[in-house]
Amino acid sequence: MARPRSDEKRNAIMAAAIRIIAAQGLGASTASIAKEAGVSNGALFTYFETKSALLNELYLHIKGDMAQATMTDLPFEADLRGQMLHVWNRWVQWAQAHPQQRRALAELSVSHELTAATRDAASQSYAGIATLLERSRAHGVLRDAPLMFVGSLVVGLLDATVDYMARDAANAPTHAAAGFAALWRMLG
């Protein structure tokens, strides 16, 4: 008889996978993830059939968390710039508060283990942001560029901004504002 699954153990495995992948990269073994989670390697495979399944679930988990953080309390009554500023600020705050998730996501984003279905599902969690980007760039120089290209530019700018904020924490608010100003000029 199969053992019942525990949300607590599954969450521990996911949290351990974030820490281990952030520190060791995608080559990290499932045994090291299991050990960090306080479960046996066999128990890990009770929750995730393969390492690939774990990586796909982890990617969706992190992307979903990040998307939720950026869209929470979106001020629909604000103009387009105000809405984008809200998303930018929430995104920067999430990135600063979750450095391990951010590093793990960078690793996962280039993984050949991620399926097209996983990438599509992750994109769905960003539908609201995609709509804002479409509206924001409607009359700008990027209006005819593929949305995925525009999204990549935005993520690159965000990563550069957050990295610089970490190096110069005393001036972090100034750097966040400059990053958004660059984003808005790029879009509009």
Phi, psi and omega in degrees: 000133180289145178287145176291145180275146181246130176300325180299314180292319179299315178297323178295321178294316179297315180296319178295320179298321177300310182298314184291315180293322177298323183274321189247347182087187185288344178283356180301141181279155175294330178297320179290325177294315180299315180299316179297326180279348181078028177232165177283159177300321177298322179295323178303318182284353170287328183266328182226115187302323180220168175297322178302317178298319177298313182297319179295316178296320180296317178301311179299320180298311183292314180298319179296319178297316181294317180297317179297317180298323184284331184263350181298133178062029178303126182279089183298336180281346180285160175289175184301318178298317180297321177293316179295322177298318178301311180299315179302309182298318179294323179294315177299316179299317179298314182298320179291323183280343185230061183297325179290319177297319180297316179293317178298320180296321177299319178294312183296326183298335180256008182285136174282352180282340181288133181274162176298323179296321178295314179298319178296317180297320178295320178299324180297328180291345180254017183303319179295319179291320178300319178297317177297318178298316179301313181294322183291327184263003187307327183242008182265182182293339181264011185302329182258000180284149176302140182302322179297325176294314179299316178301320178296320177297317180297314180297319177299317178295318178299313180299316179297319180296311182295319178299316180291323177299322179292324180285332182229066186300329181298332182246022184305314180299323178296317180293321178298317180294319179295321177298316179293320179301319178295318178300312184295322177295321180295319183281313189268000000 
